[in-house]
Amino acid sequence: MMAAVLRDAAEGELQPFPSLIAYVARHEARPAFQTALEAQLVPFRKNAARYRRPRADAGGPVG
């Protein structure tokens, strides 16, 4: 359930639903959730530089 909420909820969309905001906060605070999320993000952080585009103001080509 958390994957669906986190994937689909845009910033501020949950404001009308305080109980859902509390639900998300409870799950994000769980140590198991934090561990799983950190493990999931490791390969993204490891490979992020490979996919970054040069900034327009850095003098390089904009891709």
FENNORQUI-V757772 format. One record per pair of residues at least 4 apart in sequence whose C-alpha atoms are under 8 Angstrom apart, sorted by sequence separation. I is the first residue (numbers start at 1). J is the second residue. D is the distance in Angstrom with one decimal. If there is no record, write none. Layout:
# FENNORQUI-V757772
i: <I	I>
j: <J	J>
d: <D	D>
This chain:
# FENNORQUI-V757772
i: <1	2	3	4	5	9	10	14	17	18	19	20	21	22	23	24	25	26	29	30	31	32	33	34	35	36	37	38	40	41	42	43	44	47	48	54	55	56	9	28	29	55	56	14	15	27	28	54	56	14	54	55	54	53	54	53	5	2	2>
j: <5	6	7	8	9	13	14	18	21	22	23	24	25	26	27	28	29	30	33	34	35	36	37	38	39	40	41	42	44	45	46	47	48	51	52	58	59	60	14	33	34	60	61	20	21	33	34	60	62	21	61	62	62	62	63	63	24	24	27>
d: <6.5	6.0	5.8	5.9	5.7	6.0	7.9	7.2	6.4	6.2	6.2	6.2	6.2	6.1	6.4	6.0	6.1	6.7	7.2	6.4	6.1	6.1	6.0	6.0	6.2	6.1	6.2	6.4	7.8	6.2	6.1	6.1	5.7	7.2	6.5	6.8	7.7	6.7	6.9	5.9	7.1	7.2	7.0	6.9	7.4	6.7	6.6	6.3	5.6	6.3	6.7	6.6	5.9	7.0	6.9	5.9	7.8	7.1	7.6>
